[in-house]
């Protein structure tokens, strides 16, 4: 059984949902991907390269997301939904819908997390929020699956809708990430969703839909100023 490698870390709380969610969704810079075909399932390593190359070649991306989180200690499942935006290099915006709207914005230098119901904003430098072990780096074109994770090289069996599930384990384990599953539409090398499991048995599943690429997103989407009177926290 051949294995290859890959690695990660969390920024904590609701922010974890963002980076854990989209291990490959942020546009970066890469060469054009080699096409895959519906008639043949590519080896896992080739499929991962195809996905990373596909997203790495984009200038920007928008998509809807649905998030389901299960907290093992409480035996409770919570569902959320919203919309995400990415733009190269290193900018993102996550908008969580009501009843508990939240906003996460990364402008390439700072990361802002706004919780309106608490009138609170948490801000920290991107370099402090994310290290080389963070899956978010793959979104920014800085990660390397073959260096950071291990996986089973046996070809996965297609599931519903032709989705292939690839289970990755970090080469260096961390409490916030023990297993990462990428749900990939093989013929398109498109990321349909992710499943993140931590060392405590908590599981977060994100599904992506209505994906649109290279639409020319406005720079203002990735800028943020704390609302007047907000409690600004700098960890």
PEZIBEL-V803090 format. One record per backbone hydrogen bond with DSSP energy under -0.5 kcal/mol. NH is the residue of the N-H (numbers start at 1). CO is the residue of the C=O. If there is no record, write none. Layout:
# PEZIBEL-V803090
((NH	CO) (NH	CO))
This chain:
# PEZIBEL-V803090
((4	151) (5	146) (6	147) (6	148) (15	12) (16	12) (16	13) (17	13) (17	14) (18	14) (18	15) (19	15) (20	16) (21	17) (22	18) (23	20) (25	22) (28	55) (36	187) (40	37) (42	40) (44	153) (47	43) (48	44) (49	45) (50	46) (51	47) (52	48) (53	49) (54	50) (55	51) (56	52) (57	53) (58	55) (61	86) (62	212) (63	84) (64	209) (65	82) (66	207) (67	80) (68	205) (69	78) (70	203) (71	69) (71	76) (72	70) (74	71) (75	71) (76	71) (78	69) (80	67) (82	65) (83	95) (84	63) (85	93) (86	61) (87	91) (88	59) (90	27) (91	87) (92	106) (93	85) (94	104) (95	83) (96	94) (96	102) (97	81) (100	97) (102	96) (103	114) (104	94) (105	112) (106	92) (107	110) (111	124) (112	105) (113	122) (114	103) (115	120) (116	101) (116	114) (118	115) (119	115) (119	116) (120	115) (121	231) (122	113) (123	121) (123	233) (124	111) (126	109) (128	125) (129	125) (130	126) (134	8) (134	131) (137	134) (138	135) (139	135) (139	136) (140	136) (141	138) (142	137) (143	137) (147	144) (148	5) (148	144) (149	145) (150	169) (151	4) (153	2) (153	151) (159	163) (162	159) (163	160) (164	184) (166	164) (166	182) (167	165) (168	166) (168	180) (169	150) (171	6) (171	148) (173	171) (174	177) (177	174) (178	197) (179	197) (180	168) (181	195) (182	166) (182	180) (183	181) (183	193) (184	164) (184	182) (185	190) (186	162) (186	184) (188	185) (189	185) (189	186) (190	185) (192	183) (192	190) (193	183) (194	206) (195	181) (196	204) (197	179) (198	202) (199	175) (201	198) (203	70) (204	196) (205	68) (206	194) (207	66) (208	192) (209	64) (212	62) (214	60) (221	218) (222	219) (223	220) (230	227) (231	119) (232	230) (233	121) (233	231) (235	233))
